[in-house]
Amino acid sequence: MLEHIIKYWITYACGLITAAFTFVISKLRHHRAEQKLLREGILALLHDRLYEACSRFISDGVCSVEDKRNLEYLYKPYEKMGGNGVCRELYERCMKLPLP
């Protein structure tokens, strides 16, 4: 048995290295896919929160300083994550609203 292992150690070593490499690549692909889903989920939550808040402030016709700061706090990461122009337009409209 030991002679067999010694005789074919390169084949075994290559097989083990290939298996380990395949396992690591599989885990990395799974992790990347999971990160993409989390990013999309966070972007969707930010979009929903911005849309709801901005719609409410626009319908009220006023937006307080604290509310504007909160909108800015939500909008900055949303924009950096590649959010669309719908929330940008609503955000800009809210920033122009008068104070109560």
PDB file as gemmi writes it, atoms N, CA and C in Angstrom:
CRYST1    1.000    1.000    1.000  90.00  90.00  90.00 P 1                      
ATOM      1  N   MET A   1       0.820  -1.193   0.000  1.00  0.00           N  
ATOM      2  CA  MET A   1       0.000   0.000   0.000  1.00  0.00           C  
ATOM      3  C   MET A   1       0.862   1.254   0.000  1.00  0.00           C  
ATOM      4  N   LEU A   2       1.879   1.280   0.866  1.00  0.00           N  
ATOM      5  CA  LEU A   2       2.753   2.439   0.944  1.00  0.00           C  
ATOM      6  C   LEU A   2       3.519   2.627  -0.360  1.00  0.00           C  
ATOM      7  N   GLU A   3       3.942   1.521  -0.971  1.00  0.00           N  
ATOM      8  CA  GLU A   3       4.632   1.620  -2.256  1.00  0.00           C  
ATOM      9  C   GLU A   3       3.723   2.229  -3.314  1.00  0.00           C  
ATOM     10  N   HIS A   4       2.470   1.843  -3.281  1.00  0.00           N  
ATOM     11  CA  HIS A   4       1.481   2.375  -4.233  1.00  0.00           C  
ATOM     12  C   HIS A   4       1.317   3.885  -4.034  1.00  0.00           C  
ATOM     13  N   ILE A   5       1.230   4.312  -2.786  1.00  0.00           N  
ATOM     14  CA  ILE A   5       1.070   5.737  -2.480  1.00  0.00           C  
ATOM     15  C   ILE A   5       2.305   6.504  -2.927  1.00  0.00           C  
ATOM     16  N   ILE A   6       3.467   5.985  -2.624  1.00  0.00           N  
ATOM     17  CA  ILE A   6       4.712   6.656  -3.016  1.00  0.00           C  
ATOM     18  C   ILE A   6       4.826   6.714  -4.533  1.00  0.00           C  
ATOM     19  N   LYS A   7       4.438   5.636  -5.197  1.00  0.00           N  
ATOM     20  CA  LYS A   7       4.552   5.575  -6.648  1.00  0.00           C  
ATOM     21  C   LYS A   7       3.634   6.595  -7.327  1.00  0.00           C  
ATOM     22  N   TYR A   8       2.472   6.812  -6.754  1.00  0.00           N  
ATOM     23  CA  TYR A   8       1.498   7.696  -7.395  1.00  0.00           C  
ATOM     24  C   TYR A   8       1.221   8.969  -6.579  1.00  0.00           C  
ATOM     25  N   TRP A   9       2.143   9.421  -5.770  1.00  0.00           N  
ATOM     26  CA  TRP A   9       1.913  10.575  -4.904  1.00  0.00           C  
ATOM     27  C   TRP A   9       1.614  11.847  -5.671  1.00  0.00           C  
ATOM     28  N   ILE A  10       2.219  12.032  -6.823  1.00  0.00           N  
ATOM     29  CA  ILE A  10       1.954  13.238  -7.613  1.00  0.00           C  
ATOM     30  C   ILE A  10       0.503  13.248  -8.089  1.00  0.00           C  
ATOM     31  N   THR A  11       0.010  12.107  -8.504  1.00  0.00           N  
ATOM     32  CA  THR A  11      -1.382  12.023  -8.950  1.00  0.00           C  
ATOM     33  C   THR A  11      -2.330  12.321  -7.798  1.00  0.00           C  
ATOM     34  N   TYR A  12      -2.061  11.764  -6.643  1.00  0.00           N  
ATOM     35  CA  TYR A  12      -2.892  12.014  -5.465  1.00  0.00           C  
ATOM     36  C   TYR A  12      -2.834  13.485  -5.058  1.00  0.00           C  
ATOM     37  N   ALA A  13      -1.620  14.030  -5.044  1.00  0.00           N  
ATOM     38  CA  ALA A  13      -1.446  15.427  -4.644  1.00  0.00           C  
ATOM     39  C   ALA A  13      -2.192  16.353  -5.595  1.00  0.00           C  
ATOM     40  N   CYS A  14      -2.086  16.097  -6.888  1.00  0.00           N  
ATOM     41  CA  CYS A  14      -2.805  16.924  -7.865  1.00  0.00           C  
ATOM     42  C   CYS A  14      -4.310  16.792  -7.688  1.00  0.00           C  
ATOM     43  N   GLY A  15      -4.762  15.593  -7.419  1.00  0.00           N  
ATOM     44  CA  GLY A  15      -6.195  15.377  -7.185  1.00  0.00           C  
ATOM     45  C   GLY A  15      -6.684  16.131  -5.960  1.00  0.00           C  
ATOM     46  N   LEU A  16      -5.911  16.085  -4.877  1.00  0.00           N  
ATOM     47  CA  LEU A  16      -6.277  16.812  -3.660  1.00  0.00           C  
ATOM     48  C   LEU A  16      -6.257  18.318  -3.882  1.00  0.00           C  
ATOM     49  N   ILE A  17      -5.254  18.808  -4.571  1.00  0.00           N  
ATOM     50  CA  ILE A  17      -5.164  20.239  -4.863  1.00  0.00           C  
ATOM     51  C   ILE A  17      -6.337  20.684  -5.731  1.00  0.00           C  
ATOM     52  N   THR A  18      -6.676  19.892  -6.723  1.00  0.00           N  
ATOM     53  CA  THR A  18      -7.809  20.214  -7.589  1.00  0.00           C  
ATOM     54  C   THR A  18      -9.120  20.219  -6.810  1.00  0.00           C  
ATOM     55  N   ALA A  19      -9.296  19.250  -5.939  1.00  0.00           N  
ATOM     56  CA  ALA A  19     -10.513  19.188  -5.129  1.00  0.00           C  
ATOM     57  C   ALA A  19     -10.601  20.397  -4.204  1.00  0.00           C  
ATOM     58  N   ALA A  20      -9.500  20.755  -3.571  1.00  0.00           N  
ATOM     59  CA  ALA A  20      -9.489  21.915  -2.675  1.00  0.00           C  
ATOM     60  C   ALA A  20      -9.764  23.198  -3.451  1.00  0.00           C  
ATOM     61  N   PHE A  21      -9.146  23.342  -4.597  1.00  0.00           N  
ATOM     62  CA  PHE A  21      -9.348  24.522  -5.439  1.00  0.00           C  
ATOM     63  C   PHE A  21     -10.798  24.630  -5.892  1.00  0.00           C  
ATOM     64  N   THR A  22     -11.387  23.530  -6.288  1.00  0.00           N  
ATOM     65  CA  THR A  22     -12.783  23.498  -6.713  1.00  0.00           C  
ATOM     66  C   THR A  22     -13.703  23.890  -5.561  1.00  0.00           C  
ATOM     67  N   PHE A  23     -13.410  23.386  -4.374  1.00  0.00           N  
ATOM     68  CA  PHE A  23     -14.205  23.713  -3.193  1.00  0.00           C  
ATOM     69  C   PHE A  23     -14.140  25.213  -2.887  1.00  0.00           C  
ATOM     70  N   VAL A  24     -12.945  25.776  -2.923  1.00  0.00           N  
ATOM     71  CA  VAL A  24     -12.769  27.201  -2.628  1.00  0.00           C  
ATOM     72  C   VAL A  24     -13.484  28.058  -3.677  1.00  0.00           C  
ATOM     73  N   ILE A  25     -13.345  27.719  -4.933  1.00  0.00           N  
ATOM     74  CA  ILE A  25     -14.013  28.470  -6.007  1.00  0.00           C  
ATOM     75  C   ILE A  25     -15.528  28.403  -5.830  1.00  0.00           C  
ATOM     76  N   SER A  26     -16.041  27.241  -5.485  1.00  0.00           N  
ATOM     77  CA  SER A  26     -17.482  27.082  -5.260  1.00  0.00           C  
ATOM     78  C   SER A  26     -17.957  27.975  -4.124  1.00  0.00           C  
ATOM     79  N   LYS A  27     -17.209  27.994  -3.027  1.00  0.00           N  
ATOM     80  CA  LYS A  27     -17.565  28.838  -1.884  1.00  0.00           C  
ATOM     81  C   LYS A  27     -17.513  30.317  -2.255  1.00  0.00           C  
ATOM     82  N   LEU A  28     -16.507  30.723  -3.024  1.00  0.00           N  
ATOM     83  CA  LEU A  28     -16.394  32.117  -3.443  1.00  0.00           C  
ATOM     84  C   LEU A  28     -17.556  32.526  -4.343  1.00  0.00           C  
ATOM     85  N   ARG A  29     -17.952  31.657  -5.249  1.00  0.00           N  
ATOM     86  CA  ARG A  29     -19.094  31.960  -6.129  1.00  0.00           C  
ATOM     87  C   ARG A  29     -20.377  32.095  -5.325  1.00  0.00           C  
ATOM     88  N   HIS A  30     -20.553  31.210  -4.360  1.00  0.00           N  
ATOM     89  CA  HIS A  30     -21.736  31.270  -3.510  1.00  0.00           C  
ATOM     90  C   HIS A  30     -21.735  32.564  -2.698  1.00  0.00           C  
ATOM     91  N   HIS A  31     -20.588  32.920  -2.151  1.00  0.00           N  
ATOM     92  CA  HIS A  31     -20.467  34.141  -1.363  1.00  0.00           C  
ATOM     93  C   HIS A  31     -20.743  35.377  -2.226  1.00  0.00           C  
ATOM     94  N   ARG A  32     -20.213  35.401  -3.435  1.00  0.00           N  
ATOM     95  CA  ARG A  32     -20.422  36.532  -4.346  1.00  0.00           C  
ATOM     96  C   ARG A  32     -21.900  36.667  -4.701  1.00  0.00           C  
ATOM     97  N   ALA A  33     -22.562  35.561  -4.970  1.00  0.00           N  
ATOM     98  CA  ALA A  33     -23.989  35.596  -5.293  1.00  0.00           C  
ATOM     99  C   ALA A  33     -24.803  36.084  -4.097  1.00  0.00           C  
ATOM    100  N   GLU A  34     -24.435  35.632  -2.915  1.00  0.00           N  
ATOM    101  CA  GLU A  34     -25.125  36.056  -1.700  1.00  0.00           C  
ATOM    102  C   GLU A  34     -24.915  37.552  -1.458  1.00  0.00           C  
ATOM    103  N   GLN A  35     -23.710  38.041  -1.671  1.00  0.00           N  
ATOM    104  CA  GLN A  35     -23.429  39.466  -1.502  1.00  0.00           C  
ATOM    105  C   GLN A  35     -24.233  40.304  -2.490  1.00  0.00           C  
ATOM    106  N   LYS A  36     -24.378  39.814  -3.709  1.00  0.00           N  
ATOM    107  CA  LYS A  36     -25.163  40.533  -4.717  1.00  0.00           C  
ATOM    108  C   LYS A  36     -26.623  40.623  -4.286  1.00  0.00           C  
ATOM    109  N   LEU A  37     -27.156  39.528  -3.771  1.00  0.00           N  
ATOM    110  CA  LEU A  37     -28.542  39.538  -3.305  1.00  0.00           C  
ATOM    111  C   LEU A  37     -28.734  40.486  -2.124  1.00  0.00           C  
ATOM    112  N   LEU A  38     -27.782  40.486  -1.199  1.00  0.00           N  
ATOM    113  CA  LEU A  38     -27.867  41.396  -0.058  1.00  0.00           C  
ATOM    114  C   LEU A  38     -27.812  42.852  -0.513  1.00  0.00           C  
ATOM    115  N   ARG A  39     -26.945  43.145  -1.448  1.00  0.00           N  
ATOM    116  CA  ARG A  39     -26.832  44.506  -1.990  1.00  0.00           C  
ATOM    117  C   ARG A  39     -28.135  44.934  -2.653  1.00  0.00           C  
ATOM    118  N   GLU A  40     -28.710  44.052  -3.443  1.00  0.00           N  
ATOM    119  CA  GLU A  40     -29.979  44.360  -4.104  1.00  0.00           C  
ATOM    120  C   GLU A  40     -31.093  44.553  -3.087  1.00  0.00           C  
ATOM    121  N   GLY A  41     -31.088  43.754  -2.035  1.00  0.00           N  
ATOM    122  CA  GLY A  41     -32.097  43.885  -0.992  1.00  0.00           C  
ATOM    123  C   GLY A  41     -31.975  45.198  -0.236  1.00  0.00           C  
ATOM    124  N   ILE A  42     -30.751  45.583   0.094  1.00  0.00           N  
ATOM    125  CA  ILE A  42     -30.524  46.853   0.782  1.00  0.00           C  
ATOM    126  C   ILE A  42     -30.935  48.016  -0.109  1.00  0.00           C  
ATOM    127  N   LEU A  43     -30.596  47.942  -1.376  1.00  0.00           N  
ATOM    128  CA  LEU A  43     -30.981  48.990  -2.320  1.00  0.00           C  
ATOM    129  C   LEU A  43     -32.493  49.099  -2.419  1.00  0.00           C  
ATOM    130  N   ALA A  44     -33.180  47.975  -2.447  1.00  0.00           N  
ATOM    131  CA  ALA A  44     -34.646  47.977  -2.513  1.00  0.00           C  
ATOM    132  C   ALA A  44     -35.252  48.580  -1.249  1.00  0.00           C  
ATOM    133  N   LEU A  45     -34.690  48.263  -0.081  1.00  0.00           N  
ATOM    134  CA  LEU A  45     -35.192  48.830   1.170  1.00  0.00           C  
ATOM    135  C   LEU A  45     -34.967  50.339   1.231  1.00  0.00           C  
ATOM    136  N   LEU A  46     -33.789  50.781   0.816  1.00  0.00           N  
ATOM    137  CA  LEU A  46     -33.530  52.216   0.789  1.00  0.00           C  
ATOM    138  C   LEU A  46     -34.482  52.924  -0.176  1.00  0.00           C  
ATOM    139  N   HIS A  47     -34.687  52.314  -1.337  1.00  0.00           N  
ATOM    140  CA  HIS A  47     -35.609  52.896  -2.319  1.00  0.00           C  
ATOM    141  C   HIS A  47     -37.012  53.019  -1.734  1.00  0.00           C  
ATOM    142  N   ASP A  48     -37.480  51.962  -1.119  1.00  0.00           N  
ATOM    143  CA  ASP A  48     -38.824  51.967  -0.554  1.00  0.00           C  
ATOM    144  C   ASP A  48     -38.954  53.023   0.538  1.00  0.00           C  
ATOM    145  N   ARG A  49     -37.970  53.082   1.418  1.00  0.00           N  
ATOM    146  CA  ARG A  49     -38.018  54.058   2.521  1.00  0.00           C  
ATOM    147  C   ARG A  49     -37.981  55.488   1.990  1.00  0.00           C  
ATOM    148  N   LEU A  50     -37.104  55.753   1.033  1.00  0.00           N  
ATOM    149  CA  LEU A  50     -37.025  57.093   0.440  1.00  0.00           C  
ATOM    150  C   LEU A  50     -38.314  57.456  -0.282  1.00  0.00           C  
ATOM    151  N   TYR A  51     -38.836  56.528  -1.045  1.00  0.00           N  
ATOM    152  CA  TYR A  51     -40.048  56.782  -1.817  1.00  0.00           C  
ATOM    153  C   TYR A  51     -41.218  57.111  -0.897  1.00  0.00           C  
ATOM    154  N   GLU A  52     -41.384  56.307   0.147  1.00  0.00           N  
ATOM    155  CA  GLU A  52     -42.495  56.526   1.071  1.00  0.00           C  
ATOM    156  C   GLU A  52     -42.355  57.853   1.807  1.00  0.00           C  
ATOM    157  N   ALA A  53     -41.169  58.128   2.334  1.00  0.00           N  
ATOM    158  CA  ALA A  53     -40.959  59.356   3.100  1.00  0.00           C  
ATOM    159  C   ALA A  53     -41.104  60.584   2.206  1.00  0.00           C  
ATOM    160  N   CYS A  54     -40.473  60.560   1.063  1.00  0.00           N  
ATOM    161  CA  CYS A  54     -40.553  61.713   0.157  1.00  0.00           C  
ATOM    162  C   CYS A  54     -41.986  61.946  -0.310  1.00  0.00           C  
ATOM    163  N   SER A  55     -42.692  60.899  -0.621  1.00  0.00           N  
ATOM    164  CA  SER A  55     -44.085  61.039  -1.050  1.00  0.00           C  
ATOM    165  C   SER A  55     -44.930  61.685   0.045  1.00  0.00           C  
ATOM    166  N   ARG A  56     -44.698  61.291   1.273  1.00  0.00           N  
ATOM    167  CA  ARG A  56     -45.443  61.856   2.398  1.00  0.00           C  
ATOM    168  C   ARG A  56     -45.121  63.332   2.574  1.00  0.00           C  
ATOM    169  N   PHE A  57     -43.830  63.688   2.539  1.00  0.00           N  
ATOM    170  CA  PHE A  57     -43.449  65.088   2.717  1.00  0.00           C  
ATOM    171  C   PHE A  57     -43.969  65.962   1.578  1.00  0.00           C  
ATOM    172  N   ILE A  58     -43.919  65.448   0.375  1.00  0.00           N  
ATOM    173  CA  ILE A  58     -44.411  66.218  -0.774  1.00  0.00           C  
ATOM    174  C   ILE A  58     -45.912  66.435  -0.656  1.00  0.00           C  
ATOM    175  N   SER A  59     -46.635  65.401  -0.229  1.00  0.00           N  
ATOM    176  CA  SER A  59     -48.086  65.572  -0.086  1.00  0.00           C  
ATOM    177  C   SER A  59     -48.421  66.519   1.065  1.00  0.00           C  
ATOM    178  N   ASP A  60     -47.579  66.540   2.132  1.00  0.00           N  
ATOM    179  CA  ASP A  60     -47.777  67.471   3.245  1.00  0.00           C  
ATOM    180  C   ASP A  60     -47.389  68.894   2.849  1.00  0.00           C  
ATOM    181  N   GLY A  61     -46.470  69.020   1.912  1.00  0.00           N  
ATOM    182  CA  GLY A  61     -46.026  70.333   1.448  1.00  0.00           C  
ATOM    183  C   GLY A  61     -44.954  70.969   2.306  1.00  0.00           C  
ATOM    184  N   VAL A  62     -44.486  70.278   3.345  1.00  0.00           N  
ATOM    185  CA  VAL A  62     -43.414  70.785   4.209  1.00  0.00           C  
ATOM    186  C   VAL A  62     -42.472  69.650   4.593  1.00  0.00           C  
ATOM    187  N   CYS A  63     -41.246  70.029   4.962  1.00  0.00           N  
ATOM    188  CA  CYS A  63     -40.261  69.038   5.395  1.00  0.00           C  
ATOM    189  C   CYS A  63     -39.333  69.718   6.391  1.00  0.00           C  
ATOM    190  N   SER A  64     -39.276  69.187   7.614  1.00  0.00           N  
ATOM    191  CA  SER A  64     -38.461  69.797   8.671  1.00  0.00           C  
ATOM    192  C   SER A  64     -36.974  69.551   8.410  1.00  0.00           C  
ATOM    193  N   VAL A  65     -36.144  70.280   9.136  1.00  0.00           N  
ATOM    194  CA  VAL A  65     -34.693  70.142   9.014  1.00  0.00           C  
ATOM    195  C   VAL A  65     -34.277  68.717   9.385  1.00  0.00           C  
ATOM    196  N   GLU A  66     -34.854  68.194  10.453  1.00  0.00           N  
ATOM    197  CA  GLU A  66     -34.519  66.837  10.885  1.00  0.00           C  
ATOM    198  C   GLU A  66     -34.911  65.805   9.831  1.00  0.00           C  
ATOM    199  N   ASP A  67     -36.078  66.014   9.226  1.00  0.00           N  
ATOM    200  CA  ASP A  67     -36.521  65.096   8.174  1.00  0.00           C  
ATOM    201  C   ASP A  67     -35.614  65.185   6.952  1.00  0.00           C  
ATOM    202  N   LYS A  68     -35.174  66.384   6.631  1.00  0.00           N  
ATOM    203  CA  LYS A  68     -34.256  66.545   5.493  1.00  0.00           C  
ATOM    204  C   LYS A  68     -32.926  65.858   5.772  1.00  0.00           C  
ATOM    205  N   ARG A  69     -32.451  65.960   7.015  1.00  0.00           N  
ATOM    206  CA  ARG A  69     -31.208  65.261   7.385  1.00  0.00           C  
ATOM    207  C   ARG A  69     -31.387  63.750   7.278  1.00  0.00           C  
ATOM    208  N   ASN A  70     -32.532  63.261   7.725  1.00  0.00           N  
ATOM    209  CA  ASN A  70     -32.807  61.829   7.643  1.00  0.00           C  
ATOM    210  C   ASN A  70     -32.861  61.370   6.190  1.00  0.00           C  
ATOM    211  N   LEU A  71     -33.516  62.161   5.342  1.00  0.00           N  
ATOM    212  CA  LEU A  71     -33.568  61.820   3.914  1.00  0.00           C  
ATOM    213  C   LEU A  71     -32.174  61.804   3.309  1.00  0.00           C  
ATOM    214  N   GLU A  72     -31.342  62.766   3.695  1.00  0.00           N  
ATOM    215  CA  GLU A  72     -29.975  62.813   3.189  1.00  0.00           C  
ATOM    216  C   GLU A  72     -29.190  61.578   3.648  1.00  0.00           C  
ATOM    217  N   TYR A  73     -29.401  61.189   4.901  1.00  0.00           N  
ATOM    218  CA  TYR A  73     -28.752  60.009   5.466  1.00  0.00           C  
ATOM    219  C   TYR A  73     -29.135  58.746   4.679  1.00  0.00           C  
ATOM    220  N   LEU A  74     -30.376  58.661   4.233  1.00  0.00           N  
ATOM    221  CA  LEU A  74     -30.829  57.518   3.438  1.00  0.00           C  
ATOM    222  C   LEU A  74     -30.382  57.629   1.987  1.00  0.00           C  
ATOM    223  N   TYR A  75     -30.400  58.850   1.463  1.00  0.00           N  
ATOM    224  CA  TYR A  75     -30.153  59.036   0.034  1.00  0.00           C  
ATOM    225  C   TYR A  75     -28.688  58.819  -0.356  1.00  0.00           C  
ATOM    226  N   LYS A  76     -27.747  59.267   0.469  1.00  0.00           N  
ATOM    227  CA  LYS A  76     -26.327  59.149   0.099  1.00  0.00           C  
ATOM    228  C   LYS A  76     -25.906  57.712  -0.210  1.00  0.00           C  
ATOM    229  N   PRO A  77     -26.165  56.741   0.673  1.00  0.00           N  
ATOM    230  CA  PRO A  77     -25.774  55.364   0.319  1.00  0.00           C  
ATOM    231  C   PRO A  77     -26.593  54.809  -0.846  1.00  0.00           C  
ATOM    232  N   TYR A  78     -27.859  55.232  -0.931  1.00  0.00           N  
ATOM    233  CA  TYR A  78     -28.704  54.783  -2.042  1.00  0.00           C  
ATOM    234  C   TYR A  78     -28.087  55.209  -3.367  1.00  0.00           C  
ATOM    235  N   GLU A  79     -27.654  56.453  -3.434  1.00  0.00           N  
ATOM    236  CA  GLU A  79     -27.053  56.966  -4.668  1.00  0.00           C  
ATOM    237  C   GLU A  79     -25.736  56.264  -4.970  1.00  0.00           C  
ATOM    238  N   LYS A  80     -24.902  56.056  -3.945  1.00  0.00           N  
ATOM    239  CA  LYS A  80     -23.609  55.396  -4.147  1.00  0.00           C  
ATOM    240  C   LYS A  80     -23.762  53.950  -4.583  1.00  0.00           C  
ATOM    241  N   MET A  81     -24.875  53.332  -4.196  1.00  0.00           N  
ATOM    242  CA  MET A  81     -25.123  51.942  -4.586  1.00  0.00           C  
ATOM    243  C   MET A  81     -25.722  51.844  -5.985  1.00  0.00           C  
ATOM    244  N   GLY A  82     -25.960  52.988  -6.617  1.00  0.00           N  
ATOM    245  CA  GLY A  82     -26.467  52.976  -7.990  1.00  0.00           C  
ATOM    246  C   GLY A  82     -27.968  53.100  -8.093  1.00  0.00           C  
ATOM    247  N   GLY A  83     -28.600  53.735  -7.109  1.00  0.00           N  
ATOM    248  CA  GLY A  83     -30.050  53.925  -7.144  1.00  0.00           C  
ATOM    249  C   GLY A  83     -30.493  54.713  -8.365  1.00  0.00           C  
ATOM    250  N   ASN A  84     -31.746  54.544  -8.730  1.00  0.00           N  
ATOM    251  CA  ASN A  84     -32.237  55.165  -9.954  1.00  0.00           C  
ATOM    252  C   ASN A  84     -32.664  56.613  -9.752  1.00  0.00           C  
ATOM    253  N   GLY A  85     -33.104  57.265 -10.818  1.00  0.00           N  
ATOM    254  CA  GLY A  85     -33.444  58.675 -10.801  1.00  0.00           C  
ATOM    255  C   GLY A  85     -34.775  59.012 -10.170  1.00  0.00           C  
ATOM    256  N   VAL A  86     -35.637  58.029  -9.950  1.00  0.00           N  
ATOM    257  CA  VAL A  86     -36.951  58.305  -9.362  1.00  0.00           C  
ATOM    258  C   VAL A  86     -36.777  58.890  -7.966  1.00  0.00           C  
ATOM    259  N   CYS A  87     -35.988  58.244  -7.149  1.00  0.00           N  
ATOM    260  CA  CYS A  87     -35.769  58.742  -5.788  1.00  0.00           C  
ATOM    261  C   CYS A  87     -34.947  60.023  -5.791  1.00  0.00           C  
ATOM    262  N   ARG A  88     -34.067  60.186  -6.742  1.00  0.00           N  
ATOM    263  CA  ARG A  88     -33.295  61.429  -6.813  1.00  0.00           C  
ATOM    264  C   ARG A  88     -34.226  62.608  -7.030  1.00  0.00           C  
ATOM    265  N   GLU A  89     -35.162  62.451  -7.939  1.00  0.00           N  
ATOM    266  CA  GLU A  89     -36.124  63.517  -8.214  1.00  0.00           C  
ATOM    267  C   GLU A  89     -36.965  63.822  -6.975  1.00  0.00           C  
ATOM    268  N   LEU A  90     -37.463  62.795  -6.313  1.00  0.00           N  
ATOM    269  CA  LEU A  90     -38.258  62.993  -5.104  1.00  0.00           C  
ATOM    270  C   LEU A  90     -37.423  63.628  -4.003  1.00  0.00           C  
ATOM    271  N   TYR A  91     -36.194  63.172  -3.838  1.00  0.00           N  
ATOM    272  CA  TYR A  91     -35.287  63.717  -2.829  1.00  0.00           C  
ATOM    273  C   TYR A  91     -35.049  65.209  -3.078  1.00  0.00           C  
ATOM    274  N   GLU A  92     -34.761  65.565  -4.310  1.00  0.00           N  
ATOM    275  CA  GLU A  92     -34.512  66.967  -4.638  1.00  0.00           C  
ATOM    276  C   GLU A  92     -35.745  67.827  -4.405  1.00  0.00           C  
ATOM    277  N   ARG A  93     -36.905  67.284  -4.715  1.00  0.00           N  
ATOM    278  CA  ARG A  93     -38.139  68.027  -4.454  1.00  0.00           C  
ATOM    279  C   ARG A  93     -38.335  68.245  -2.954  1.00  0.00           C  
ATOM    280  N   CYS A  94     -38.024  67.235  -2.155  1.00  0.00           N  
ATOM    281  CA  CYS A  94     -38.166  67.358  -0.695  1.00  0.00           C  
ATOM    282  C   CYS A  94     -37.179  68.393  -0.138  1.00  0.00           C  
ATOM    283  N   MET A  95     -35.966  68.425  -0.671  1.00  0.00           N  
ATOM    284  CA  MET A  95     -34.981  69.382  -0.184  1.00  0.00           C  
ATOM    285  C   MET A  95     -35.411  70.830  -0.471  1.00  0.00           C  
ATOM    286  N   LYS A  96     -36.259  71.024  -1.464  1.00  0.00           N  
ATOM    287  CA  LYS A  96     -36.749  72.372  -1.811  1.00  0.00           C  
ATOM    288  C   LYS A  96     -38.019  72.760  -1.056  1.00  0.00           C  
ATOM    289  N   LEU A  97     -38.605  71.804  -0.343  1.00  0.00           N  
ATOM    290  CA  LEU A  97     -39.840  72.099   0.397  1.00  0.00           C  
ATOM    291  C   LEU A  97     -39.573  73.092   1.522  1.00  0.00           C  
ATOM    292  N   PRO A  98     -40.559  73.907   1.844  1.00  0.00           N  
ATOM    293  CA  PRO A  98     -40.376  74.862   2.951  1.00  0.00           C  
ATOM    294  C   PRO A  98     -40.397  74.132   4.297  1.00  0.00           C  
ATOM    295  N   LEU A  99     -39.827  74.796   5.284  1.00  0.00           N  
ATOM    296  CA  LEU A  99     -39.832  74.256   6.645  1.00  0.00           C  
ATOM    297  C   LEU A  99     -41.202  74.496   7.277  1.00  0.00           C  
ATOM    298  N   PRO A 100     -41.614  73.651   8.208  1.00  0.00           N  
ATOM    299  CA  PRO A 100     -42.922  73.854   8.858  1.00  0.00           C  
ATOM    300  C   PRO A 100     -42.922  75.057   9.790  1.00  0.00           C  
TER     301      PRO A 100                                                      
END                                                                             
